[in-house]
Amino acid sequence: AGVVVKDTTAPKIYVPSTRVVETNDNEATVPFTAMAQDDVDGWVDVSYSIEPGSKFTRGNTTVTVTAYDSAGNKTTKDFTVTVKKPSAKPEITPTNNSARS
């Protein structure tokens, strides 16, 4: 009889690092991409708890990415999308460099 090798290893998911978007609005459209690779199946499809290009409201939102291989092994990985007001820029005060008489 032949040897049957069972795939018990879930795919590895690659997610973006924390995405930080600055906007004066209360929400922002945020694009992102994640990928998953399996030892047996190669690249496999991923699904998202919140789809790329969705509108995110101000604050931190966790996005969960899920991937399955053909053997039914499942893996998930999270990353954070942060929407915030733009950082305050330091105020530049003009100086008077004219010569005094």
Secondary structure as UniProt FT lines:
FT   STRAND          12..14
FT   STRAND          19..22
FT   STRAND          27..29
FT   STRAND          35..38
FT   TURN            39..41
FT   STRAND          42..44
FT   STRAND          46..48
FT   TURN            52..53
FT   STRAND          55..57
FT   STRAND          59..68
FT   TURN            70..71
FT   STRAND          74..84
//
